[in-house]
Amino acid sequence: MKTDSEKNCVVPDLNRFADALGLQTSKTSERLNQIDRVRANGVGDHVALPQLVVCGDQSAGKSSVLEGISGIPFPRQDGLCTRFATEIILRHEPGEQRATAMIIPHVSRTDEEKSSLGAFHRNISDFTELPIIVEEARSIMDIHGHGIGSNASAFSADVLRLELVGSTGLHLTMVDLPGLISVSENEHDVQLVRDLVDSYLENSRTIIMAVVPASSDVDTQGILQRARHFDKTGLRTVGVITKPDLINAGTEPRVARLARNLDGAKLNLGFFLLKNPSPAELEAGTTLPERRKVELEFFSSGAWKGQGLDPSRIGIDNLRSFLQDLLDHHIERELPKVRQDVRRLLNEINEELVDLGTERNSPNQIRVYLTRISSDFHNLVKAGVEGAYGGHDAAFFYVNGEDISVRLRAAVHKENEKFASYMRQHSEKRKVVAYQNLEADESQEEEAEKGQILMTEKEMTLWVQEVYHKTRGRELPGNRNHSLLAELFHTQSERWGDISRQHVDVIVSLVSQFVHAALAFVVKDLDVRESLTQVVNAALGMNIREAHAELNRLLQDEARHPITYNHYYTDNIQKARLDRSKGHLKESMDRAINEDWNRTSHISNTPNDINRLLSSLQNRLIVDMTEQACADARTDLAAYYKVAMKTFVDNVCRQVIERHILDRLPIVFSPMIVSTYADEVLLDLATESPQVRQRRTEACRLREAIERSLQDLGN
């Protein structure tokens, strides 16, 4: 019986733990102190730390094993099992006395639920309060039978954390997990428990205590299968056999064989055989020394006496000693990895704080914030426009695969070249194609582009003649109206508008993609990014409208009467006419030789032969004035079209795309623009949300905790 003074004690009497438990060497104590301080700093919620979990099927005796190791009397009620994970954190600090219980909400909880669950905090003045605390936790977790929710589950992914600080004799975190179940009215419960257990077992820093009852077939114990799945090397799984006093007489050899690690389910770290206190012993308040005595007597007498059991593998004391050595090696191996993870977490938090920026609630704070962002955006976009892909922002310009949209200048060059190539090959309204035998081999027919007409050489000549006749004025036969070239050119260049507009749209899409990627790279706050996207889109939209207006002016220029002072125009005409004259002359020469010179081209250099040749050629040079005028018109059209098309392509790329889109891109959002914003605009653009303020506070607090933890870890 406890005295009134003991009942009114502020915290449970933890001093007895230091004498009853001795699970520490100097090295273990030092290492556990380091790990424990990191956990106390709150970093354990973000970095996996060495811990011990007790797991098994339902009613396997897990809580009793855990009580034997920790000395904490876990509540027991008939018909009830563990419904959630319980973390027991023991911290050996003789100068302090504190025992608390709190709930760690699962990440899947809503913000409201996290707030409600996180508010659960109880001071433990006596271990007899544990059943009440557990029931309160079940209720607030909305577990079936306790919560009011119609869809309440029988289990919860939330964690009840018990933290005991004082003369515990231990620096250790242990976790009591819900027992694995295979059958339930709610399949969700089966999966929830499995996922919860797996989340602990998959952590390479977790020592797994797989508890199996002696009264059950070991092959049916799912925990051994789960442990082997996550601990393939078997370096962190130890088996614990419980309830040997409940087996049928004569089955001791089977259990002994498993305990001696000779069964097919053997583990690299072997098994320990424990006798948990009976209900009567628990009711009588069995102490740890009394438990040792009962275990020793049980396994030293009766049917167990001759089973060849390893004495070092029997009883809670031997298990505790084994865990001491296991912890020594385990923590020594894992501590360097913990340091690396803590450093990595510090880098991540620092990067996040940079992304969050400084506090921004007043107009001045926001102006400073937006000025920095706009400067980074301006420099990044300018580098993209100029094709400077190295330096400070090289990470943004990294290309993985064929998409080079982040390298804006390179991507624009590529599209401009495709535009120029397409204009050279497919921009004519009427395109002459050569068919070897259209009727015999239709597969050789070239496919027309949208809005394009393919025709033969003869069809092209007929079309020019048709336009020639339509444009006749007062000129004499054989001459042509000055409007003939204009009408031919305007018809042939009819597709330029659609082609160039489509090209500008491609460039606009490319630029928009680049700008949005640049904003995402510079602005991490999603709300601010959305606001700035609207600002940038508005400025970009104005530039795009001016670009299209410029393009329309270029097209209007092409719709006027043809004009050029490019010498390539006259050079092309002279060359084309010379080639045509050579063709006519060769044709006449061939006729003269075949008909007048008996198929021989031998001509002496005498006046008679020369006059005879001239006479033959004169008789065969028959000129159709209309045909000659149309041929000259086609020559002029081809020469002018080529010069005008090249000029148009350059003008689109320079006057439309460069002048109105690319050159103005870096100033769509720049520090100069930010300096013109009124206070109301600033507040509307980038006032940080309560969530961002809270996250910055949490990140700053976590950074301080991480820096303390690195010092605690000897960094």
C-alpha positions in Angstrom: 0.0 0.0 0.0 1.2 3.5 -0.9 1.2 6.2 1.8 -0.7 9.4 1.3 2.6 11.2 0.8 3.5 8.8 -2.0 0.1 9.2 -3.7 0.5 13.0 -3.7 3.9 12.8 -5.3 4.3 15.1 -8.3 5.9 12.4 -10.5 6.2 8.6 -10.2 9.1 7.3 -8.2 11.7 6.8 -10.9 14.7 6.3 -8.6 13.9 2.6 -8.3 14.6 2.2 -12.0 18.3 3.0 -11.6 18.8 0.2 -9.1 16.5 -2.3 -10.8 17.7 -1.7 -14.3 21.3 -1.5 -15.5 21.1 -1.3 -19.2 24.0 0.9 -19.8 27.8 0.9 -20.0 29.8 4.1 -20.1 30.0 4.0 -23.8 26.3 3.2 -24.2 25.4 5.9 -21.7 27.4 8.5 -23.6 26.0 7.5 -27.0 22.4 7.2 -25.7 22.8 10.6 -24.1 23.7 12.0 -27.5 20.8 10.4 -29.2 18.5 11.3 -26.4 19.5 15.0 -26.5 18.8 15.0 -30.2 15.4 13.5 -29.6 14.7 16.0 -26.8 15.5 18.8 -29.2 12.6 17.5 -31.4 14.9 16.4 -34.3 13.8 12.8 -33.8 10.5 13.7 -35.5 12.4 14.5 -38.7 15.4 12.2 -38.6 15.3 8.5 -37.8 17.0 7.7 -34.5 18.0 4.4 -32.9 15.0 2.9 -31.1 13.6 -0.3 -29.9 10.2 -1.6 -31.0 8.3 -4.4 -29.5 6.0 -6.0 -32.0 4.1 -9.2 -32.6 0.6 -10.6 -33.1 -2.3 -9.6 -30.9 -2.1 -11.0 -27.3 1.5 -12.1 -27.8 2.6 -10.6 -24.5 4.3 -7.5 -25.9 3.4 -5.1 -23.2 4.6 -7.5 -20.5 8.0 -7.8 -22.2 8.2 -4.0 -22.5 7.3 -3.6 -18.9 10.1 -6.0 -17.9 12.6 -4.0 -19.9 11.5 -0.5 -18.9 9.9 -1.1 -15.4 6.8 0.8 -16.4 3.6 -1.0 -15.4 1.5 -0.9 -18.5 -2.3 -1.0 -18.0 -4.0 -4.3 -18.8 -7.7 -4.9 -19.3 -9.4 -8.1 -20.5 -10.6 -7.9 -24.1 -8.5 -4.9 -25.0 -5.3 -4.7 -27.0 -3.0 -2.0 -28.1 -4.9 0.3 -30.5 -2.1 2.7 -31.4 1.7 2.9 -31.1 3.0 4.0 -27.7 6.5 5.5 -27.5 8.2 5.2 -24.2 11.1 7.7 -23.9 13.4 7.1 -20.9 15.9 9.9 -20.1 18.4 9.4 -17.3 18.7 12.8 -15.7 19.0 12.5 -11.9 18.7 16.2 -11.4 15.2 16.3 -12.9 11.9 14.5 -12.3 9.3 14.7 -15.0 6.7 12.3 -16.5 4.4 13.4 -19.3 2.0 12.0 -21.9 1.2 13.6 -25.3 -0.2 12.6 -28.7 1.8 12.9 -31.9 -0.8 13.2 -34.7 -0.2 11.2 -37.9 0.7 13.2 -41.0 -2.6 12.1 -42.7 -4.6 14.2 -40.1 -6.1 17.5 -41.1 -4.7 20.7 -39.7 -7.7 20.9 -37.3 -7.3 17.4 -36.1 -3.6 17.9 -35.7 -4.3 21.0 -33.5 -6.8 19.1 -31.4 -4.6 16.0 -31.0 -1.5 18.0 -30.4 -3.2 19.9 -27.5 -3.4 16.6 -25.6 -0.8 16.9 -22.8 -0.9 15.2 -19.4 1.4 15.2 -16.4 1.8 11.8 -14.8 1.9 11.9 -11.1 1.5 8.2 -10.5 1.6 5.2 -12.8 -1.9 4.2 -11.6 -3.0 7.1 -13.9 -1.8 5.4 -17.0 -5.1 3.5 -17.7 -7.1 6.8 -17.5 -4.6 8.5 -19.8 -4.7 5.7 -22.3 -8.5 5.8 -22.3 -8.4 9.6 -22.9 -6.0 9.1 -25.8 -8.2 6.5 -27.4 -11.2 8.8 -27.1 -9.5 11.9 -28.6 -8.1 9.7 -31.4 -11.7 8.8 -32.3 -11.0 5.0 -32.0 -14.0 2.8 -32.5 -15.9 2.4 -29.2 -14.6 5.7 -27.8 -15.0 8.4 -30.5 -18.3 9.8 -31.8 -17.4 9.5 -35.5 -19.6 7.0 -37.4 -16.6 5.9 -39.4 -14.3 5.6 -36.5 -11.6 3.0 -36.9 -10.6 0.3 -34.3 -7.0 1.5 -34.6 -5.1 4.8 -35.0 -1.9 5.8 -36.8 -1.4 8.5 -34.1 1.2 7.9 -31.4 0.9 8.2 -27.7 4.3 9.4 -26.3 5.2 8.7 -22.7 8.3 10.7 -21.7 10.0 9.8 -18.3 12.9 12.0 -17.2 14.7 11.3 -14.0 16.7 8.5 -12.4 15.5 5.9 -14.9 18.9 4.2 -15.4 18.2 4.2 -19.1 18.5 6.4 -22.1 16.3 4.6 -24.5 13.2 5.0 -26.7 11.0 2.0 -27.0 7.8 1.6 -29.0 4.9 -0.7 -28.2 3.1 -1.4 -31.5 -0.4 -2.7 -32.1 -0.5 -6.4 -32.7 -0.7 -7.6 -36.3 -4.2 -8.9 -37.2 -5.3 -11.0 -40.1 -9.1 -11.0 -39.7 -11.3 -8.0 -38.9 -14.7 -6.7 -39.7 -13.0 -3.7 -41.1 -10.3 -4.5 -43.8 -9.0 -0.9 -43.3 -8.0 -1.8 -39.8 -5.9 -4.8 -41.0 -4.0 -2.6 -43.5 -3.7 0.3 -41.1 -2.0 -1.9 -38.5 0.3 -3.5 -41.1 1.3 -0.1 -42.5 1.9 1.3 -39.0 4.1 -1.6 -38.0 5.9 -1.5 -41.3 6.7 2.2 -40.9 8.8 1.3 -37.8 10.3 -1.9 -39.1 11.6 -0.4 -42.3 13.7 2.1 -40.4 17.2 0.7 -40.5 17.8 2.3 -37.0 15.1 0.3 -35.3 15.9 -2.8 -33.3 13.1 -5.2 -33.7 11.9 -7.3 -30.8 9.7 -9.9 -32.5 7.4 -11.3 -29.7 5.9 -14.8 -30.4 3.8 -16.7 -27.8 5.0 -20.3 -27.1 1.4 -21.4 -27.3 1.1 -20.7 -31.0 2.7 -22.2 -34.1 5.7 -20.0 -34.9 5.0 -20.4 -38.7 1.7 -18.5 -38.2 3.4 -15.5 -36.6 3.3 -12.8 -39.3 5.8 -10.6 -37.4 8.7 -12.9 -38.2 7.9 -12.6 -41.9 7.6 -8.8 -41.7 10.9 -8.6 -39.8 12.8 -10.7 -42.3 11.3 -8.6 -45.1 12.7 -5.3 -43.7 15.8 -6.7 -41.9 17.3 -8.9 -44.7 20.7 -9.1 -43.0 19.1 -10.1 -39.6 21.4 -7.7 -37.7 18.7 -5.9 -35.8 16.0 -8.6 -35.1 15.8 -10.6 -31.9 13.1 -13.0 -31.1 11.3 -13.2 -27.8 9.2 -16.3 -26.8 6.5 -15.6 -24.2 3.9 -17.5 -22.3 5.7 -20.8 -21.9 3.6 -21.5 -18.8 0.4 -21.7 -21.0 1.5 -24.4 -23.4 0.1 -28.0 -23.2 2.2 -30.5 -21.3 4.6 -32.4 -23.6 5.1 -29.5 -26.0 8.1 -28.1 -24.2 10.6 -29.8 -26.6 9.1 -27.9 -29.5 9.4 -24.5 -27.7 12.9 -25.4 -26.5 14.0 -26.2 -30.0 12.8 -22.7 -31.1 14.5 -21.1 -28.1 17.7 -22.8 -29.0 17.4 -21.4 -32.5 17.3 -24.8 -34.1 13.8 -24.4 -35.7 13.2 -23.5 -39.3 12.3 -20.0 -38.1 15.7 -19.3 -36.6 17.1 -15.8 -36.5 20.6 -14.5 -36.8 20.3 -13.0 -33.3 18.4 -15.9 -31.9 15.5 -16.1 -29.4 15.0 -15.4 -25.7 12.6 -17.3 -23.6 10.6 -15.3 -21.0 8.0 -16.1 -18.4 5.7 -13.1 -18.1 4.1 -12.5 -14.7 0.7 -14.2 -14.3 -2.5 -12.2 -13.6 -2.3 -13.2 -9.9 1.4 -12.0 -9.7 0.5 -8.8 -11.4 -2.4 -8.3 -9.0 0.0 -8.8 -6.1 2.3 -6.2 -7.4 5.3 -8.3 -8.4 8.6 -6.3 -8.4 11.4 -6.8 -10.9 13.6 -8.7 -8.5 10.6 -11.0 -7.7 10.1 -11.5 -11.4 13.6 -12.6 -11.8 13.3 -15.2 -9.0 10.0 -16.6 -10.4 11.5 -16.9 -13.9 14.6 -18.7 -12.6 12.6 -21.2 -10.6 10.2 -21.9 -13.5 12.9 -22.7 -16.0 15.0 -24.7 -13.5 12.3 -27.2 -12.6 9.8 -29.5 -14.1 9.8 -30.4 -17.8 12.0 -27.4 -18.7 14.9 -28.7 -16.6 16.1 -31.2 -19.2 15.5 -29.3 -22.4 19.1 -28.2 -22.8 18.2 -24.5 -22.7 21.0 -21.9 -22.9 20.9 -20.2 -19.4 22.1 -16.9 -21.0 19.0 -16.9 -23.2 16.4 -17.3 -20.4 14.8 -14.5 -18.5 14.2 -10.7 -18.7 17.6 -9.9 -17.2 19.5 -11.8 -19.8 17.4 -10.1 -22.5 18.2 -6.8 -21.1 21.9 -7.5 -21.0 21.9 -8.7 -24.5 20.1 -5.5 -25.6 22.9 -3.6 -23.9 25.5 -5.1 -26.2 23.3 -4.9 -29.2 22.7 -1.2 -28.5 26.4 -0.6 -28.2 27.2 -1.9 -31.6 24.0 -0.7 -33.2 24.4 2.9 -32.0 28.1 3.0 -32.8 27.3 1.9 -36.4 24.3 4.2 -36.9 25.6 7.4 -35.2 27.7 8.6 -38.2 24.6 8.2 -40.4 22.5 10.1 -37.9 25.0 13.0 -38.1 24.8 13.0 -41.9 21.0 13.0 -41.9 21.0 15.8 -39.3 23.4 17.9 -41.5 21.3 17.2 -44.6 18.2 18.3 -42.7 19.9 21.5 -41.7 20.7 22.2 -45.3 17.1 21.6 -46.3 15.8 23.9 -43.6 18.2 26.6 -44.6 17.1 26.3 -48.2 13.5 26.5 -47.1 14.1 29.6 -45.0 15.8 31.2 -48.0 12.7 30.4 -50.1 10.4 31.7 -47.4 12.4 34.9 -47.2 12.2 37.4 -44.4 9.0 38.3 -42.6 6.7 40.3 -44.9 3.7 41.9 -43.3 4.3 45.6 -43.8 4.6 47.4 -47.1 8.3 48.0 -46.5 9.0 44.4 -45.7 7.1 43.3 -48.8 8.9 45.8 -51.0 12.3 44.5 -49.9 11.1 40.9 -50.5 9.7 41.7 -54.0 12.8 43.7 -54.9 15.0 40.7 -54.2 12.7 38.4 -56.1 12.3 40.7 -59.1 16.1 41.2 -59.2 16.6 37.4 -59.3 13.9 37.0 -61.9 15.3 39.8 -64.0 18.8 38.4 -64.0 17.6 34.9 -64.7 15.4 35.9 -67.6 18.1 38.2 -69.0 20.6 35.3 -68.9 18.0 33.1 -70.8 17.5 35.7 -73.4 21.2 36.3 -73.9 22.1 32.6 -73.9 24.3 32.8 -70.8 23.5 29.4 -69.2 26.3 29.1 -66.6 27.1 31.0 -63.5 24.9 31.4 -60.5 21.7 30.0 -62.1 23.3 27.1 -63.9 20.9 24.7 -62.1 17.9 26.3 -63.7 19.4 25.9 -67.2 20.2 22.3 -66.8 18.7 20.3 -69.6 17.7 16.6 -69.2 16.3 15.2 -72.4 15.2 16.9 -75.5 13.2 19.7 -73.9 15.4 22.8 -74.1 12.7 25.4 -73.2 14.7 26.6 -70.2 17.5 27.6 -72.5 15.4 30.3 -74.2 17.8 31.7 -76.7 18.7 28.2 -78.0 15.0 27.2 -78.2 14.1 30.5 -80.1 17.0 29.9 -82.5 15.7 26.4 -83.2 12.2 27.6 -83.8 13.3 30.5 -86.0 15.4 28.2 -88.1 12.4 25.9 -88.5 10.3 28.9 -89.6 12.9 30.1 -92.1 13.2 26.5 -93.5 9.5 26.1 -93.8 9.2 29.5 -95.6 11.8 28.5 -98.1 10.2 25.2 -98.9 6.5 25.6 -98.4 5.4 29.2 -98.2 4.3 29.6 -101.9 0.6 29.5 -102.5 1.2 27.7 -105.8 4.1 25.3 -105.8 5.5 23.6 -109.0 6.2 19.9 -108.5 7.7 17.4 -110.9 5.8 14.2 -111.4 7.6 11.5 -113.3 4.4 9.7 -114.2 1.4 10.8 -112.1 -1.0 8.3 -113.5 1.4 5.4 -113.3 2.8 6.1 -109.8 0.6 8.2 -107.6 2.8 7.4 -104.6 5.3 10.0 -105.9 2.8 12.8 -105.5 3.9 15.4 -103.0 1.5 16.2 -100.2 0.3 19.8 -100.2 0.6 22.0 -97.1 -2.6 23.5 -95.7 -3.8 26.2 -98.1 -1.3 25.3 -100.7 -1.9 24.3 -104.4 0.5 21.9 -106.1 0.7 22.1 -109.9 2.8 21.0 -112.8 5.1 23.3 -114.8 2.5 23.5 -117.5 -0.3 24.4 -115.0 1.9 27.1 -113.5 2.5 28.6 -117.0 -1.2 28.6 -117.7 -2.0 30.4 -114.4 0.6 33.1 -115.1 -0.9 33.6 -118.6 -4.4 33.8 -117.0 -3.3 36.6 -114.7 -1.4 38.3 -117.6 -4.6 38.5 -119.6 -6.6 39.8 -116.6 -4.1 42.6 -115.9 -3.8 43.9 -119.6 -4.0 47.6 -119.9 -2.9 50.1 -122.6 0.5 48.4 -123.1 1.2 47.0 -126.6 1.3 43.2 -127.3 4.3 41.5 -125.8 4.5 44.1 -123.0 3.0 43.6 -119.6 1.2 45.8 -117.1 3.2 46.9 -114.0 0.4 45.4 -111.8 1.1 41.8 -113.2 4.1 41.2 -110.8 2.2 42.7 -107.9 -0.8 40.4 -108.4 1.3 37.3 -108.9 3.4 38.1 -105.8 0.4 38.9 -103.6 -1.2 35.6 -104.6 1.9 33.6 -104.1 2.6 35.2 -100.7 -1.0 34.7 -99.5 0.1 32.1 -96.9 2.7 34.2 -95.2 0.2 35.6 -92.7 -0.9 32.3 -91.3 2.6 30.8 -91.3 4.1 33.8 -89.5 1.3 34.1 -87.0 1.6 30.5 -86.2 5.4 30.9 -85.7 4.8 33.9 -83.3 2.4 31.8 -81.4 5.0 29.0 -81.0 7.5 31.6 -79.7 4.9 33.0 -77.3 4.2 29.5 -76.0 7.9 28.9 -75.6 8.4 32.2 -73.8 5.4 31.7 -71.5 6.8 28.2 -70.5 10.2 29.7 -69.8 8.8 32.6 -67.8 6.6 30.3 -65.6 9.6 28.0 -65.0 11.7 31.1 -64.0 9.0 32.2 -61.6 8.8 28.7 -60.1 12.6 28.7 -59.7 12.7 32.1 -58.0 9.4 32.3 -56.1 8.8 29.4 -53.8 5.7 30.7 -52.0 2.8 29.4 -54.1 0.5 32.3 -53.2 3.1 34.9 -54.1 3.9 33.1 -57.3 0.3 33.0 -58.4 0.0 36.7 -57.8 3.2 37.5 -59.7 2.2 35.2 -62.5 -0.8 37.4 -63.1 1.4 40.5 -63.1 3.9 38.9 -65.5 1.2 37.5 -67.8 -0.4 41.0 -68.0 2.9 42.6 -69.1 3.7 39.7 -71.4 0.2 39.9 -72.9 0.8 43.6 -73.8 4.1 42.7 -75.5 2.4 39.9 -77.4 -0.3 42.3 -78.7 2.3 44.8 -79.8 4.2 41.9 -81.5 1.1 40.9 -83.5 0.5 44.5 -84.4 4.0 44.8 -85.7 3.5 41.6 -87.7 0.3 43.0 -89.2 2.3 46.1 -90.3 4.8 43.9 -92.0 2.1 42.0 -93.8 0.5 45.3 -94.9 3.9 46.3 -96.3 4.0 43.1 -98.3 0.5 43.8 -99.6 1.7 47.0 -101.2 3.3 47.3 -104.6 6.6 45.2 -104.8 9.7 47.3 -104.2 13.3 46.3 -103.6 16.8 47.7 -104.1 18.5 44.4 -103.3 20.9 43.7 -106.1 20.2 40.0 -105.7 16.9 40.7 -107.4 18.5 42.0 -110.6 21.2 39.4 -110.4 18.6 36.6 -110.2 16.6 38.0 -113.1 19.7 38.3 -115.3 20.8 34.8 -114.5 17.4 33.3 -115.1 16.9 35.1 -118.4 20.4 34.1 -119.5 19.7 30.5 -118.6 16.4 30.7 -120.6 18.2 32.2 -123.6 20.8 29.5 -123.5 18.1 27.0 -123.5 16.3 28.5 -126.5 19.6 28.8 -128.4 20.6 25.2 -127.7 17.1 24.1 -128.9 17.5 26.1 -132.1 21.1 24.8 -132.6 19.9 21.2 -132.2 17.1 21.7 -134.8 19.5 23.4 -137.3 22.1 20.6 -137.0 19.5 17.9 -137.3 17.6 19.4 -140.2 20.1 21.6 -142.2 23.5 20.1 -141.4 22.7 16.4 -141.7 23.1 15.7 -138.0 26.7 17.0 -137.9 27.9 20.1 -136.0 31.1 20.6 -138.1 31.1 24.2 -139.3 34.0 25.9 -140.9 35.0 29.4 -139.9 34.1 30.9 -143.3 31.7 33.7 -144.0 29.5 31.3 -146.1 29.1 28.7 -143.2 28.5 31.4 -140.6 25.8 33.1 -142.7 24.3 29.7 -143.4 24.2 29.0 -139.6 22.6 32.4 -138.8 20.0 31.9 -141.5 19.1 28.4 -140.1 18.8 29.8 -136.5 16.8 32.8 -137.7 14.3 30.5 -139.4 13.8 28.5 -136.2 13.7 31.4 -133.6 10.0 31.8 -133.4 8.9 34.2 -130.6 5.4 34.2 -129.1 5.1 37.7 -127.6 2.5 36.7 -125.0 4.5 33.6 -124.0 7.7 35.7 -123.8 5.9 38.3 -121.6 4.6 35.5 -119.3 8.0 33.9 -119.1 9.6 37.2 -118.1 6.9 37.6 -115.5 7.6 34.2 -114.0 11.3 35.0 -113.9 10.6 38.4 -112.2 8.2 36.7 -109.7 10.7 34.0 -108.7 13.5 36.6 -108.2 11.4 39.0 -106.3 9.6 36.3 -104.2 13.0 34.9 -103.1 14.3 38.3 -102.0 11.1 39.4 -100.4 10.7 36.1 -98.5 14.1 36.3 -97.0 13.6 39.9 -96.0 10.2 39.0 -94.4 11.6 36.1 -92.4 14.4 38.4 -91.0 11.9 41.1 -90.2 9.6 38.7 -88.4 12.5 37.4 -86.3 14.0 40.8 -85.6 11.2 43.3 -85.6 8.4 41.1 -84.2 10.0 38.5 -82.0 13.2 40.2 -80.9 11.9 43.8 -80.5 8.6 43.2 -78.9 8.9 39.8 -77.1 12.5 38.9 -76.2 14.0 42.4 -75.7 11.2 43.4 -73.3 11.1 40.1 -71.5 13.5 40.9 -68.6 11.5 44.0 -67.7 8.1 42.4 -67.4 9.0 42.1 -63.7 12.0 44.1 -62.5 13.1 46.1 -59.4 12.2 49.3 -61.3 8.6 48.1 -61.6 8.5 47.1 -57.9 9.6 50.6 -56.9 6.5 52.0 -58.5 4.0 49.9 -56.6 1.7 51.5 -54.1 1.5 50.1 -50.6 -2.0 48.6 -51.3 -0.6 46.8 -54.3 2.3 45.4 -52.3 0.1 44.1 -49.6 -2.2 42.5 -52.2 0.7 40.9 -54.0 2.8 39.3 -51.3 1.4 39.5 -47.8 2.4 36.2 -46.3 -0.3 33.9 -45.1 -0.6 32.7 -41.5 0.5 29.3 -42.7 3.8 30.8 -44.1 4.4 32.7 -40.9 3.8 29.6 -38.8 6.0 27.5 -41.1 8.8 30.1 -40.8 8.6 30.1 -37.1 8.6 26.3 -37.0 11.6 26.2 -39.4 13.6 28.7 -37.4 12.8 26.7 -34.2 13.8 23.5 -36.0 17.0 25.0 -37.3 18.0 26.0 -33.8 17.2 22.5 -32.6 19.3 21.0 -35.4 22.2 23.2 -34.6 22.0 22.2 -31.0 21.8 18.5 -32.0 24.9 18.8 -34.2 26.7 20.1 -31.1 25.3 17.3 -29.0 26.5 14.8 -31.6 30.0 16.1 -31.4 30.0 18.0 -34.7 
